[in-house]
Amino acid sequence: MPTKKALHHGKRVHIKCRRCGRRAYHIRQKACSACGYGESSRLRGYSWGRKNLGRSRRLH
């Protein structure tokens, strides 16, 4: 009788990234979701992911 736990059948989607070291490198897409390795030579990062320092001082 099959159980609900074995839905992915043991397949690993992400492996360890050789650039950032996090387990975020997608095997089939050949790209890291954490640092962007495989997609671009620049390090992946967005403004919404960084803390906006000194914003409260400028508001008033």
C-alpha positions in Angstrom: 0.0 0.0 0.0 1.6 3.3 -1.1 2.0 6.1 1.5 1.6 9.8 1.1 5.2 10.5 2.1 6.9 9.0 -1.0 5.7 11.5 -3.5 9.1 12.6 -4.8 10.4 9.0 -5.1 13.9 10.0 -3.7 14.8 12.3 -6.6 17.1 15.1 -5.6 16.3 18.4 -7.3 19.0 20.6 -5.7 22.7 19.8 -5.1 25.5 21.7 -3.5 26.6 24.8 -5.5 30.3 25.0 -6.3 30.3 28.8 -6.1 28.3 29.6 -2.9 28.2 26.2 -1.2 24.5 26.2 -0.5 22.3 23.3 -1.5 20.5 25.4 -4.2 22.0 24.3 -7.5 19.2 22.9 -9.7 20.4 19.8 -11.5 18.1 19.9 -14.6 18.0 23.8 -14.9 21.8 23.9 -14.3 21.5 27.1 -12.3 21.8 28.1 -8.6 18.8 29.8 -7.1 20.9 31.3 -4.3 23.8 32.9 -6.1 22.9 32.7 -9.8 25.8 30.4 -10.8 25.1 29.0 -14.3 22.9 31.9 -15.4 25.3 34.8 -15.0 28.9 35.6 -14.0 27.6 38.2 -11.5 26.4 37.3 -8.1 22.6 37.1 -7.8 21.1 39.7 -5.5 18.1 41.9 -5.4 17.2 45.1 -3.6 14.2 43.5 -1.8 16.6 41.0 -0.3 18.8 43.7 1.4 18.0 45.7 4.4 17.4 49.4 3.6 19.5 51.1 6.2 19.0 54.8 7.2 15.5 55.0 5.7 13.7 56.1 8.9 16.0 59.0 9.4 15.2 60.4 5.9 11.4 60.1 6.3 10.9 62.9 8.9 
